[in-house]
């Protein structure tokens, strides 16, 4: 494990200690996040302490009965040497939210289609989101569109599709690459 917060920060975001409201502590909150990471092919950035390796992987399975989660070790040199003596730090982004957690006892496992290793389920997960408000996706079939004219009223209107909305704002996407948006518009 990195020896200090500064060492950790080189690889991963390290939230301030006064940001306790972002920490998921209940097993009822932690398990659904891990199960979603395993269900979808979401990249997970890992720092394996025993191997001093940082690499991108994905979670293969979460088994609450055995208190473990399993990661794909394809492309990880030395995965077979993982013996449970050290842990890992993981980061992933899902639904515009960054998740970070630490887990102990990383050990190689067999019986999966790919090389794999497992680690204990984390007790907590740190959850981060810009602007301190939850974002909610808009309907995908018929999303709202915002039209506005930048600068002069004679300009062609920009057509921006809403992607998500929150109490602090709305995310808009410019679908037409020929239209240009500049800072301050």
Secondary structure as GFF3:
##gff-version 3
##sequence-region A 1 185
A	DSSP	alpha_helix	5	11	.	.	.	ID=ss1
A	DSSP	three_ten_helix	20	22	.	.	.	ID=ss2
A	DSSP	beta_strand	23	24	.	.	.	ID=ss3
A	DSSP	alpha_helix	27	39	.	.	.	ID=ss4
A	DSSP	beta_strand	44	48	.	.	.	ID=ss5
A	DSSP	beta_strand	53	57	.	.	.	ID=ss6
A	DSSP	beta_strand	59	63	.	.	.	ID=ss7
A	DSSP	three_ten_helix	64	66	.	.	.	ID=ss8
A	DSSP	beta_strand	68	72	.	.	.	ID=ss9
A	DSSP	three_ten_helix	79	81	.	.	.	ID=ss10
A	DSSP	beta_strand	88	94	.	.	.	ID=ss11
A	DSSP	beta_strand	97	103	.	.	.	ID=ss12
A	DSSP	beta_strand	107	109	.	.	.	ID=ss13
A	DSSP	beta_strand	116	120	.	.	.	ID=ss14
A	DSSP	beta_strand	125	128	.	.	.	ID=ss15
A	DSSP	three_ten_helix	130	132	.	.	.	ID=ss16
A	DSSP	beta_strand	136	137	.	.	.	ID=ss17
A	DSSP	beta_strand	145	148	.	.	.	ID=ss18
A	DSSP	beta_strand	158	166	.	.	.	ID=ss19
A	DSSP	beta_strand	169	174	.	.	.	ID=ss20
###
